[in-house]
């Protein structure tokens, strides 16, 4: 199970957020909510599909792809980890 890899990717996302990446308060809150949702999912240790979680990450990738490509790459890696876990 790639949970440790996913934890590392979540930490990268948090680091990017704390490094002062220029984001609106809404964007920052949205990304933090995604990270919290993923962590809550990992704590439940369930691997059943969760379309709303995956859709949220996918929308974030699309939203940040042009303005913040590094963050979008981290989010893509998170999506791949979720997919490989069956979530």
Backbone atoms as SQL, in Angstrom:
CREATE TABLE atoms (id INTEGER PRIMARY KEY, chain TEXT, resi INTEGER, resn TEXT, atom TEXT, x REAL, y REAL, z REAL);
INSERT INTO atoms VALUES
  (1, 'A', 1, 'UNK', 'N', 0.840, -1.186, 0.000),
  (2, 'A', 1, 'UNK', 'CA', 0.000, 0.000, 0.000),
  (3, 'A', 1, 'UNK', 'C', 0.884, 1.248, 0.000),
  (4, 'A', 2, 'UNK', 'N', 0.648, 2.177, -0.900),
  (5, 'A', 2, 'UNK', 'CA', 1.514, 3.346, -1.022),
  (6, 'A', 2, 'UNK', 'C', 1.193, 4.465, -0.030),
  (7, 'A', 3, 'UNK', 'N', 0.623, 4.153, 1.130),
  (8, 'A', 3, 'UNK', 'CA', 0.290, 5.190, 2.100),
  (9, 'A', 3, 'UNK', 'C', 1.505, 6.013, 2.520),
  (10, 'A', 4, 'UNK', 'N', 2.680, 5.419, 2.770),
  (11, 'A', 4, 'UNK', 'CA', 3.840, 6.256, 3.115),
  (12, 'A', 4, 'UNK', 'C', 4.204, 7.239, 2.001),
  (13, 'A', 5, 'UNK', 'N', 4.107, 6.792, 0.763),
  (14, 'A', 5, 'UNK', 'CA', 4.383, 7.678, -0.370),
  (15, 'A', 5, 'UNK', 'C', 3.372, 8.820, -0.404),
  (16, 'A', 6, 'UNK', 'N', 2.117, 8.488, -0.150),
  (17, 'A', 6, 'UNK', 'CA', 1.073, 9.500, -0.140),
  (18, 'A', 6, 'UNK', 'C', 1.309, 10.485, 1.000),
  (19, 'A', 7, 'UNK', 'N', 1.726, 9.993, 2.150),
  (20, 'A', 7, 'UNK', 'CA', 2.048, 10.884, 3.279),
  (21, 'A', 7, 'UNK', 'C', 3.168, 11.850, 2.887),
  (22, 'A', 8, 'UNK', 'N', 4.166, 11.356, 2.182),
  (23, 'A', 8, 'UNK', 'CA', 5.274, 12.198, 1.726),
  (24, 'A', 8, 'UNK', 'C', 4.765, 13.275, 0.768),
  (25, 'A', 9, 'UNK', 'N', 3.878, 12.892, -0.132),
  (26, 'A', 9, 'UNK', 'CA', 3.324, 13.849, -1.082),
  (27, 'A', 9, 'UNK', 'C', 2.469, 14.904, -0.386),
  (28, 'A', 10, 'UNK', 'N', 1.721, 14.479, 0.626),
  (29, 'A', 10, 'UNK', 'CA', 0.932, 15.433, 1.397),
  (30, 'A', 10, 'UNK', 'C', 1.850, 16.413, 2.129),
  (31, 'A', 11, 'UNK', 'N', 2.958, 15.906, 2.636),
  (32, 'A', 11, 'UNK', 'CA', 3.928, 16.774, 3.304),
  (33, 'A', 11, 'UNK', 'C', 4.523, 17.771, 2.308),
  (34, 'A', 12, 'UNK', 'N', 4.785, 17.329, 1.080),
  (35, 'A', 12, 'UNK', 'CA', 5.275, 18.245, 0.042),
  (36, 'A', 12, 'UNK', 'C', 4.260, 19.346, -0.227),
  (37, 'A', 13, 'UNK', 'N', 2.991, 18.977, -0.293),
  (38, 'A', 13, 'UNK', 'CA', 1.932, 19.952, -0.511),
  (39, 'A', 13, 'UNK', 'C', 1.898, 20.958, 0.631),
  (40, 'A', 14, 'UNK', 'N', 1.964, 20.469, 1.845),
  (41, 'A', 14, 'UNK', 'CA', 1.963, 21.371, 3.010),
  (42, 'A', 14, 'UNK', 'C', 3.190, 22.292, 2.996),
  (43, 'A', 15, 'UNK', 'N', 4.335, 21.760, 2.607),
  (44, 'A', 15, 'UNK', 'CA', 5.546, 22.584, 2.514),
  (45, 'A', 15, 'UNK', 'C', 5.372, 23.684, 1.469),
  (46, 'A', 16, 'UNK', 'N', 4.798, 23.322, 0.339),
  (47, 'A', 16, 'UNK', 'CA', 4.566, 24.323, -0.697),
  (48, 'A', 16, 'UNK', 'C', 3.627, 25.416, -0.196),
  (49, 'A', 17, 'UNK', 'N', 2.631, 25.028, 0.584),
  (50, 'A', 17, 'UNK', 'CA', 1.693, 26.006, 1.121),
  (51, 'A', 17, 'UNK', 'C', 2.363, 26.906, 2.162),
  (52, 'A', 18, 'UNK', 'N', 3.264, 26.341, 2.945),
  (53, 'A', 18, 'UNK', 'CA', 3.916, 27.122, 3.999),
  (54, 'A', 18, 'UNK', 'C', 5.072, 27.974, 3.469),
  (55, 'A', 19, 'UNK', 'N', 5.558, 27.692, 2.269),
  (56, 'A', 19, 'UNK', 'CA', 6.667, 28.445, 1.695),
  (57, 'A', 19, 'UNK', 'C', 6.234, 29.798, 1.153),
  (58, 'A', 20, 'UNK', 'N', 4.986, 30.128, 1.321),
  (59, 'A', 20, 'UNK', 'CA', 4.527, 31.430, 0.860),
  (60, 'A', 20, 'UNK', 'C', 4.148, 31.467, -0.601),
  (61, 'A', 21, 'UNK', 'N', 3.762, 30.318, -1.152),
  (62, 'A', 21, 'UNK', 'CA', 3.281, 30.294, -2.523),
  (63, 'A', 21, 'UNK', 'C', 2.126, 31.291, -2.625),
  (64, 'A', 22, 'UNK', 'N', 2.180, 32.199, -3.597),
  (65, 'A', 22, 'UNK', 'CA', 1.128, 33.227, -3.690),
  (66, 'A', 22, 'UNK', 'C', -0.227, 32.624, -4.075),
  (67, 'A', 23, 'UNK', 'N', -1.059, 32.463, -3.075),
  (68, 'A', 23, 'UNK', 'CA', -2.401, 31.919, -3.268),
  (69, 'A', 23, 'UNK', 'C', -3.400, 32.822, -2.562),
  (70, 'A', 24, 'UNK', 'N', -4.621, 32.805, -3.049),
  (71, 'A', 24, 'UNK', 'CA', -5.671, 33.505, -2.331),
  (72, 'A', 24, 'UNK', 'C', -6.015, 32.694, -1.084),
  (73, 'A', 25, 'UNK', 'N', -6.694, 33.320, -0.151),
  (74, 'A', 25, 'UNK', 'CA', -7.112, 32.599, 1.059),
  (75, 'A', 25, 'UNK', 'C', -8.011, 31.426, 0.702),
  (76, 'A', 26, 'UNK', 'N', -8.861, 31.624, -0.307),
  (77, 'A', 26, 'UNK', 'CA', -9.772, 30.555, -0.743),
  (78, 'A', 26, 'UNK', 'C', -8.994, 29.374, -1.323),
  (79, 'A', 27, 'UNK', 'N', -7.992, 29.660, -2.148),
  (80, 'A', 27, 'UNK', 'CA', -7.183, 28.597, -2.747),
  (81, 'A', 27, 'UNK', 'C', -6.431, 27.820, -1.674),
  (82, 'A', 28, 'UNK', 'N', -5.835, 28.546, -0.746),
  (83, 'A', 28, 'UNK', 'CA', -5.082, 27.914, 0.339),
  (84, 'A', 28, 'UNK', 'C', -6.007, 27.031, 1.188),
  (85, 'A', 29, 'UNK', 'N', -7.183, 27.562, 1.526),
  (86, 'A', 29, 'UNK', 'CA', -8.137, 26.797, 2.323),
  (87, 'A', 29, 'UNK', 'C', -8.601, 25.547, 1.587),
  (88, 'A', 30, 'UNK', 'N', -8.798, 25.665, 0.286),
  (89, 'A', 30, 'UNK', 'CA', -9.228, 24.520, -0.516),
  (90, 'A', 30, 'UNK', 'C', -8.175, 23.418, -0.504),
  (91, 'A', 31, 'UNK', 'N', -6.912, 23.792, -0.676),
  (92, 'A', 31, 'UNK', 'CA', -5.835, 22.802, -0.684),
  (93, 'A', 31, 'UNK', 'C', -5.649, 22.169, 0.684),
  (94, 'A', 32, 'UNK', 'N', -5.764, 22.959, 1.731),
  (95, 'A', 32, 'UNK', 'CA', -5.655, 22.397, 3.086),
  (96, 'A', 32, 'UNK', 'C', -6.808, 21.433, 3.370),
  (97, 'A', 33, 'UNK', 'N', -7.994, 21.761, 2.874),
  (98, 'A', 33, 'UNK', 'CA', -9.149, 20.870, 3.060),
  (99, 'A', 33, 'UNK', 'C', -8.929, 19.551, 2.324),
  (100, 'A', 34, 'UNK', 'N', -8.365, 19.613, 1.128),
  (101, 'A', 34, 'UNK', 'CA', -8.072, 18.385, 0.376),
  (102, 'A', 34, 'UNK', 'C', -7.088, 17.534, 1.160),
  (103, 'A', 35, 'UNK', 'N', -6.036, 18.143, 1.691),
  (104, 'A', 35, 'UNK', 'CA', -5.035, 17.398, 2.469),
  (105, 'A', 35, 'UNK', 'C', -5.675, 16.763, 3.699),
  (106, 'A', 36, 'UNK', 'N', -6.529, 17.510, 4.390),
  (107, 'A', 36, 'UNK', 'CA', -7.209, 16.954, 5.580),
  (108, 'A', 36, 'UNK', 'C', -8.115, 15.794, 5.207),
  (109, 'A', 37, 'UNK', 'N', -8.846, 15.924, 4.093),
  (110, 'A', 37, 'UNK', 'CA', -9.744, 14.848, 3.649),
  (111, 'A', 37, 'UNK', 'C', -8.960, 13.574, 3.331),
  (112, 'A', 38, 'UNK', 'N', -7.817, 13.739, 2.684),
  (113, 'A', 38, 'UNK', 'CA', -7.002, 12.571, 2.341),
  (114, 'A', 38, 'UNK', 'C', -6.455, 11.921, 3.609),
  (115, 'A', 39, 'UNK', 'N', -5.977, 12.738, 4.537),
  (116, 'A', 39, 'UNK', 'CA', -5.458, 12.178, 5.792),
  (117, 'A', 39, 'UNK', 'C', -6.549, 11.461, 6.575),
  (118, 'A', 40, 'UNK', 'N', -7.745, 12.031, 6.597),
  (119, 'A', 40, 'UNK', 'CA', -8.856, 11.376, 7.286),
  (120, 'A', 40, 'UNK', 'C', -9.164, 10.041, 6.626),
  (121, 'A', 41, 'UNK', 'N', -9.077, 10.017, 5.318),
  (122, 'A', 41, 'UNK', 'CA', -9.324, 8.781, 4.579),
  (123, 'A', 41, 'UNK', 'C', -8.277, 7.721, 4.920),
  (124, 'A', 42, 'UNK', 'N', -7.018, 8.143, 5.028),
  (125, 'A', 42, 'UNK', 'CA', -5.946, 7.214, 5.379),
  (126, 'A', 42, 'UNK', 'C', -6.128, 6.677, 6.795),
  (127, 'A', 43, 'UNK', 'N', -6.580, 7.523, 7.703),
  (128, 'A', 43, 'UNK', 'CA', -6.801, 7.084, 9.081),
  (129, 'A', 43, 'UNK', 'C', -7.893, 6.022, 9.154),
  (130, 'A', 44, 'UNK', 'N', -8.901, 6.147, 8.288),
  (131, 'A', 44, 'UNK', 'CA', -9.964, 5.137, 8.257),
  (132, 'A', 44, 'UNK', 'C', -9.473, 3.860, 7.612),
  (133, 'A', 45, 'UNK', 'N', -8.341, 3.939, 6.905),
  (134, 'A', 45, 'UNK', 'CA', -7.709, 2.781, 6.274),
  (135, 'A', 45, 'UNK', 'C', -8.655, 2.051, 5.329),
  (136, 'A', 46, 'UNK', 'N', -9.538, 2.805, 4.711),
  (137, 'A', 46, 'UNK', 'CA', -10.440, 2.201, 3.737),
  (138, 'A', 46, 'UNK', 'C', -9.946, 2.479, 2.340),
  (139, 'A', 47, 'UNK', 'N', -10.091, 1.525, 1.471),
  (140, 'A', 47, 'UNK', 'CA', -9.620, 1.701, 0.104),
  (141, 'A', 47, 'UNK', 'C', -10.766, 1.673, -0.897),
  (142, 'A', 48, 'UNK', 'N', -12.006, 1.848, -0.414),
  (143, 'A', 48, 'UNK', 'CA', -13.098, 1.873, -1.380),
  (144, 'A', 48, 'UNK', 'C', -13.047, 3.196, -2.145),
  (145, 'A', 49, 'UNK', 'N', -13.500, 3.192, -3.379),
  (146, 'A', 49, 'UNK', 'CA', -13.447, 4.396, -4.208),
  (147, 'A', 49, 'UNK', 'C', -14.186, 5.558, -3.552),
  (148, 'A', 50, 'UNK', 'N', -13.652, 6.746, -3.725),
  (149, 'A', 50, 'UNK', 'CA', -14.266, 7.952, -3.196),
  (150, 'A', 50, 'UNK', 'C', -14.208, 9.005, -4.301),
  (151, 'A', 51, 'UNK', 'N', -15.256, 9.054, -5.091),
  (152, 'A', 51, 'UNK', 'CA', -15.279, 9.946, -6.247),
  (153, 'A', 51, 'UNK', 'C', -15.150, 11.407, -5.853),
  (154, 'A', 52, 'UNK', 'N', -15.754, 11.816, -4.742),
  (155, 'A', 52, 'UNK', 'CA', -15.697, 13.222, -4.362),
  (156, 'A', 52, 'UNK', 'C', -14.271, 13.641, -4.007),
  (157, 'A', 53, 'UNK', 'N', -13.527, 12.770, -3.357),
  (158, 'A', 53, 'UNK', 'CA', -12.145, 13.074, -3.006),
  (159, 'A', 53, 'UNK', 'C', -11.290, 13.187, -4.266),
  (160, 'A', 54, 'UNK', 'N', -11.410, 12.223, -5.148),
  (161, 'A', 54, 'UNK', 'CA', -10.643, 12.221, -6.394),
  (162, 'A', 54, 'UNK', 'C', -11.040, 13.415, -7.260),
  (163, 'A', 55, 'UNK', 'N', -12.332, 13.716, -7.324),
  (164, 'A', 55, 'UNK', 'CA', -12.791, 14.863, -8.113),
  (165, 'A', 55, 'UNK', 'C', -12.219, 16.163, -7.562),
  (166, 'A', 56, 'UNK', 'N', -12.160, 16.282, -6.245),
  (167, 'A', 56, 'UNK', 'CA', -11.603, 17.482, -5.632),
  (168, 'A', 56, 'UNK', 'C', -10.140, 17.674, -5.976),
  (169, 'A', 57, 'UNK', 'N', -9.366, 16.601, -5.943),
  (170, 'A', 57, 'UNK', 'CA', -7.948, 16.684, -6.297),
  (171, 'A', 57, 'UNK', 'C', -7.812, 17.008, -7.786),
  (172, 'A', 58, 'UNK', 'N', -8.619, 16.371, -8.614),
  (173, 'A', 58, 'UNK', 'CA', -8.564, 16.611, -10.052),
  (174, 'A', 58, 'UNK', 'C', -8.896, 18.068, -10.386),
  (175, 'A', 59, 'UNK', 'N', -9.913, 18.617, -9.737),
  (176, 'A', 59, 'UNK', 'CA', -10.258, 20.020, -9.966),
  (177, 'A', 59, 'UNK', 'C', -9.129, 20.940, -9.525),
  (178, 'A', 60, 'UNK', 'N', -8.469, 20.607, -8.434),
  (179, 'A', 60, 'UNK', 'CA', -7.340, 21.411, -7.969),
  (180, 'A', 60, 'UNK', 'C', -6.191, 21.365, -8.966),
  (181, 'A', 61, 'UNK', 'N', -5.938, 20.197, -9.557),
  (182, 'A', 61, 'UNK', 'CA', -4.891, 20.088, -10.573),
  (183, 'A', 61, 'UNK', 'C', -5.209, 21.034, -11.730),
  (184, 'A', 62, 'UNK', 'N', -6.437, 20.989, -12.199),
  (185, 'A', 62, 'UNK', 'CA', -6.838, 21.852, -13.312),
  (186, 'A', 62, 'UNK', 'C', -6.729, 23.322, -12.938),
  (187, 'A', 63, 'UNK', 'N', -7.092, 23.642, -11.729),
  (188, 'A', 63, 'UNK', 'CA', -7.094, 25.040, -11.269),
  (189, 'A', 63, 'UNK', 'C', -5.687, 25.616, -11.185),
  (190, 'A', 64, 'UNK', 'N', -4.719, 24.805, -10.758),
  (191, 'A', 64, 'UNK', 'CA', -3.375, 25.307, -10.512),
  (192, 'A', 64, 'UNK', 'C', -2.373, 24.962, -11.610),
  (193, 'A', 65, 'UNK', 'N', -2.816, 24.271, -12.633),
  (194, 'A', 65, 'UNK', 'CA', -1.898, 23.787, -13.663),
  (195, 'A', 65, 'UNK', 'C', -1.077, 24.901, -14.307),
  (196, 'A', 66, 'UNK', 'N', -1.700, 26.010, -14.614),
  (197, 'A', 66, 'UNK', 'CA', -1.003, 27.106, -15.288),
  (198, 'A', 66, 'UNK', 'C', -0.317, 28.032, -14.283),
  (199, 'A', 67, 'UNK', 'N', -1.031, 28.403, -13.235),
  (200, 'A', 67, 'UNK', 'CA', -0.496, 29.401, -12.303),
  (201, 'A', 67, 'UNK', 'C', 0.533, 28.847, -11.331),
  (202, 'A', 68, 'UNK', 'N', 0.425, 27.593, -10.959),
  (203, 'A', 68, 'UNK', 'CA', 1.334, 26.974, -9.989),
  (204, 'A', 68, 'UNK', 'C', 1.671, 25.551, -10.436),
  (205, 'A', 69, 'UNK', 'N', 2.508, 25.404, -11.462),
  (206, 'A', 69, 'UNK', 'CA', 2.778, 24.070, -12.017),
  (207, 'A', 69, 'UNK', 'C', 3.413, 23.097, -11.019),
  (208, 'A', 70, 'UNK', 'N', 4.232, 23.587, -10.110),
  (209, 'A', 70, 'UNK', 'CA', 4.834, 22.697, -9.110),
  (210, 'A', 70, 'UNK', 'C', 3.786, 22.106, -8.192),
  (211, 'A', 71, 'UNK', 'N', 2.840, 22.923, -7.765),
  (212, 'A', 71, 'UNK', 'CA', 1.764, 22.450, -6.915),
  (213, 'A', 71, 'UNK', 'C', 0.872, 21.479, -7.683),
  (214, 'A', 72, 'UNK', 'N', 0.618, 21.783, -8.959),
  (215, 'A', 72, 'UNK', 'CA', -0.198, 20.891, -9.784),
  (216, 'A', 72, 'UNK', 'C', 0.479, 19.526, -9.924),
  (217, 'A', 73, 'UNK', 'N', 1.803, 19.515, -10.049),
  (218, 'A', 73, 'UNK', 'CA', 2.541, 18.246, -10.149),
  (219, 'A', 73, 'UNK', 'C', 2.400, 17.443, -8.860),
  (220, 'A', 74, 'UNK', 'N', 2.510, 18.114, -7.728),
  (221, 'A', 74, 'UNK', 'CA', 2.326, 17.422, -6.448),
  (222, 'A', 74, 'UNK', 'C', 0.926, 16.832, -6.358),
  (223, 'A', 75, 'UNK', 'N', -0.066, 17.594, -6.778),
  (224, 'A', 75, 'UNK', 'CA', -1.447, 17.108, -6.749),
  (225, 'A', 75, 'UNK', 'C', -1.642, 15.931, -7.701),
  (226, 'A', 76, 'UNK', 'N', -0.982, 15.962, -8.858),
  (227, 'A', 76, 'UNK', 'CA', -1.062, 14.817, -9.788),
  (228, 'A', 76, 'UNK', 'C', -0.464, 13.566, -9.146),
  (229, 'A', 77, 'UNK', 'N', 0.656, 13.738, -8.463),
  (230, 'A', 77, 'UNK', 'CA', 1.271, 12.599, -7.775),
  (231, 'A', 77, 'UNK', 'C', 0.342, 12.048, -6.701),
  (232, 'A', 78, 'UNK', 'N', -0.341, 12.934, -5.998),
  (233, 'A', 78, 'UNK', 'CA', -1.313, 12.496, -4.991),
  (234, 'A', 78, 'UNK', 'C', -2.428, 11.703, -5.662),
  (235, 'A', 79, 'UNK', 'N', -2.917, 12.190, -6.800),
  (236, 'A', 79, 'UNK', 'CA', -3.973, 11.461, -7.530),
  (237, 'A', 79, 'UNK', 'C', -3.514, 10.078, -7.935),
  (238, 'A', 80, 'UNK', 'N', -2.276, 9.965, -8.413),
  (239, 'A', 80, 'UNK', 'CA', -1.747, 8.658, -8.817),
  (240, 'A', 80, 'UNK', 'C', -1.652, 7.721, -7.624),
  (241, 'A', 81, 'UNK', 'N', -1.242, 8.245, -6.489),
  (242, 'A', 81, 'UNK', 'CA', -1.162, 7.399, -5.289),
  (243, 'A', 81, 'UNK', 'C', -2.537, 6.937, -4.855),
  (244, 'A', 82, 'UNK', 'N', -3.509, 7.847, -4.894),
  (245, 'A', 82, 'UNK', 'CA', -4.880, 7.465, -4.540),
  (246, 'A', 82, 'UNK', 'C', -5.387, 6.385, -5.483),
  (247, 'A', 83, 'UNK', 'N', -5.107, 6.539, -6.774),
  (248, 'A', 83, 'UNK', 'CA', -5.557, 5.549, -7.754),
  (249, 'A', 83, 'UNK', 'C', -4.913, 4.199, -7.507),
  (250, 'A', 84, 'UNK', 'N', -3.626, 4.196, -7.180),
  (251, 'A', 84, 'UNK', 'CA', -2.947, 2.929, -6.956),
  (252, 'A', 84, 'UNK', 'C', -3.418, 2.248, -5.670),
  (253, 'A', 85, 'UNK', 'N', -4.009, 3.047, -4.773),
  (254, 'A', 85, 'UNK', 'CA', -4.576, 2.476, -3.540),
  (255, 'A', 85, 'UNK', 'C', -6.024, 2.030, -3.753),
  (256, 'A', 86, 'UNK', 'N', -6.569, 2.347, -4.917),
  (257, 'A', 86, 'UNK', 'CA', -7.955, 1.968, -5.189),
  (258, 'A', 86, 'UNK', 'C', -8.970, 2.960, -4.669),
  (259, 'A', 87, 'UNK', 'N', -8.504, 4.156, -4.366),
  (260, 'A', 87, 'UNK', 'CA', -9.399, 5.184, -3.823),
  (261, 'A', 87, 'UNK', 'C', -9.820, 6.107, -4.955);
